[in-house]
Amino acid sequence: MVHELTSPAPAPDDLRRASPSKPGWWRDAVIYQVYVRSFADSDGDGIGDLRGARERLPHLVALGADAVWLTPFYASPQADGGYDVSDYRAVDPVFGDLADADDLVRTAHELGLRVIVDIVPNHTSDQHPWFREALAGRGRRRYHFRPGTGPDGSLPPNDWESVFGGPAWTRVADGSWYLHLFAPEQPDLNWDDEEVRDEFESVLRFWLDLGVDGFRIDVAHGMVKAPGLPDIGHREQVRLIGSQQLPFFDQDGVHEIHRAWRRLLDSYGDERIGVAEAWAPSAERLALYVRPDELHQAFNFQYLNCPWDADALRRVVDDSLRATTSVGATTTWVLSNHDVVRHTTRYGAGAAGLRRARAATLLMLALPGSAYVYQGEELGLPEVTDLPDEVRQDPAFQRGEGQDGLRDGCRVPIPWTSQGPSYGFGPGGSWLPQPPEWRDLSVEAQTGDPASTLELYRSALALRRAHPALGAGDGVEWLPAPPGVLAFRRRAEGAALICTVNLTPGPVRLPAPGRPLLSSAPPAGACAGDAAALGGKVPAPARELADDDPDGAEGRTVLLAPDSCVWWAS
Ligand code: NOJ
């Protein structure tokens, strides 16, 4: 599907440095998310680890990523895939040890990749020494302990619900209750306590001193709760996350913490960054997290949640760019992560889902700002929807009525080779079963096949790095286009590029916007037979784009394939 590339995609064994350091590197960085437990297993225990991840870093370089984000690998009982930390300065033995973390950071830097690690400040594990002390009656101020309600205190202190389902409170032996917005094994910390604030600054320093380039801040919108922990007054609160402010999420008090962390990051003097995992009710509220004295990036979940619909996508793109530009930040774009159904499946089953996912990727990579790529999406992996109940580990799966509990389906270990145990994930099995058809989706199977999704990602990222109008900047120039089609121009440093996205299930004829550079599915030329060849009806031509005729292509029309995106030189 590659029509023309200004630079060839690098071979997987080409260990050239990734993008050289540049000021404001994160503003248009492509950041690859490694879910450590499912990326690469070096010791054959079926669980991915840091050594495995280090050995596979050349894949990220060959892909064209600028940075890697590693999900939590700290000491943890793994009640929530490591988001329940019992020691913030130690590596869990299942993932390796501190020397492995050090090696990984060093190797990444040698390869020109920045390293972002997760930090989990909203809650600890119930096995953290602080919580054990609290259960023994000491230092309870570090958490939220409260007496119960009802005549005998047997009802929770308020009506808050856990994101994973059920009440957000658990009762302890002496009759009092503690708050956990997630699983009971994840008690919420009390950020009014000075010791909590000091401890986390010290933990951040620990990892910054080890050389990490920044932090993805888990539940960055949740550390501060509304004074008095007021009732909400109704149920099904989880559905409101991201659309409404709740007394436990997106409280103004969190910003003071992020400002303090920004000062700490800046004190290192070499552009270490903070990335907020924040669910805010609007693009404007989200932009507050990336004000100049706060964090550098915030995940754009409005974009991730947007359906495959031209008008809705255009609105989200405009809202996101307007909000972040108003505070001088750039926007992030993300389609998948370890908490959501993979976008190949979200956008529709089978071939349509993959077509749309490929198109969505080119759209995302044409927008100004930084893009996040979740491991395996570059292989076009679908969600695994038929995992047997007994292998599922998502804590929400057991609790019901909260988050859907089906997050294991996007966490199945990824296939590297077409043969061998666990398709090259490791020398043993894999902690979640991989579908047999994944052998044909492995990195090995797709490498060198120009029609593969992997080569599409490699080509797109290579082009994005080479083309000044991609990534950088903060705006898009929308062009008139027929219903169901998005068209916009990007310009920078005298170069221009047009991106067209056909979000309809049929082909659409347009005046040729330029010369095709890269496409998720090739546009057909101007011949009268195109419609028949594609087997679809052809809407009336969109004359508007003809005005551009940048390429002497006057009168020439092209047929955009259904659910496709094309980058055009203009
Ligand atoms: C967000 C993380 O991405 C998710 O995996 C985790 O369960 C919750 N925060 C709680 O830490």
Boltz pocket constraint, residues with backbone or C-beta under 6 A from the ligand:
constraints:
  - pocket:
      binder: B
      contacts: [[A, 80], [A, 83], [A, 120], [A, 182], [A, 218], [A, 219], [A, 277], [A, 338], [A, 339]]
      max_distance: 6.0
